[in-house]
């Protein structure tokens, strides 16, 4: 079993090293440049009073709830995830599950907000519809996806993070790590600015 454990983490490290990032329709950029771009985007919009909106299904919904809470509590940035069971079942029952994020985004998103769309496959119709609605509302978009390299979601964001793994576990672990990296860099940046008297 020890060998399996070693192989697992070695494989995870390799996948992490191969994460790709694209900014809008430009050429791929480095992972660290992508994190920096995401931090700047979030800081710029949050300073203007705008909020972060996280969407995801299943484990990605758990990541959305977890990270939105951390952005509020630890980052002091307004953030929300549409995971209330009454809201989800109401929208799904009345409009169909493919609209489960589209409708809340339509109701709650304001121009200049930032949507973070998380999907392991990058193919979930309800996520793609949520992104389209956010774009119509004038939001900026950050996407996190995996599985197939050219999945639909990976082309829709202002910043797109793609994890090149075919299994849910590594994709979900690294999506969580990417979100934490962005938040922790923002917190560290603010602390540095405070200590520098800026």
Secondary structure, DSSP 4 states (H G I P E B T S, - for coil): -HHHHHHHHHHHHHHHHT-EEEETTS-EE-HHHHHHHHHHHHHHHHHTT--EEEE-STHHHHHHHHHHHHHHHTT---EEE---HHHHHHHHHHH-GGGTTHHHHHHH--TT-EEEEEESSS--HHHHHHHHHHHHTT-EEEEEE-SSTT-GGGGTSSEEEE---SSHHHHHHHHHHHHHHHHHHHHHHHHHHHHTT-
